[in-house]
Amino acid sequence: MPSNITNEEKTVNEPESSSESGRHDKVKLEVYGEEMVEKVVRLSGNSGRVYLPPDWVGCRVKIIRLD
């Protein structure tokens, strides 16, 4: 994968502050990139881990939590 690819991310809608209720409102994000995979984060010690294809090593990625 080329390393000179630029990805852009912009927030279209920002949720109103709802810290009192503890809810997390969703925002719409637009991301430009080369490939996308959808995975489930697995427990790994005291953190989470996501395995990605080996040809992605050294490439920039963005992780977006869906739920």
N, C-alpha and C positions, 0 to 999 in steps of 0.2 A: 504494500500500500504506500502510495506517495506520502511523504511527510509534509509537503507544502500545501495540503488541502486546508482550506479555512472553513470552519463550521460557525454558524451564527445561531444564537438563541435569543428570542425576544418574548417578553411577557405581554400577552395581549390583554388579559383581564386580571386585575388584582383583586382578591377577595377583601371584604371589609373585615376589620379586626374583630375576632370573636374569641378573645382569650378567656373571657368569663365562662363561656359554655364549654370550652375545651374542644370544640369542633375544628376540623381542618377542612376549609373549603378548597375546592380544586381550582386551579388556574389553567388556562389554555397556553401551551407552549408550542412554538414553531421551531423546529430544529432542522438544519440542512446537513446532510452527511452522505456517506457512501453506502453503508449497510446498516441493517437493524436486526437485532435478535431480541426475543422476549424470553426471559428466564425467571426462575424463582430463586430468591436468595436463600442459601442453606446455612445452617449454623456451623461455625468453625471456631471452636474455642469460645472466646468471649466476644466474637464479632460475627459478621456475616460474610459469605463468600459467593461470588459468581464466577463461573468458569467461562472463558471466552475462547474463540478459535486461536490456534497458535500463530496464524499469520497476522493477527491483530497486535502481537507483541511489539511495543515501541510506538504504537499509534495512540493518538489522543481519543478518549471516549467521554461520553456524558452519560451519567446514570440518572434516570428520572424515576422516582417512586410513584407507582400508579395507584396503590391502595394502602 
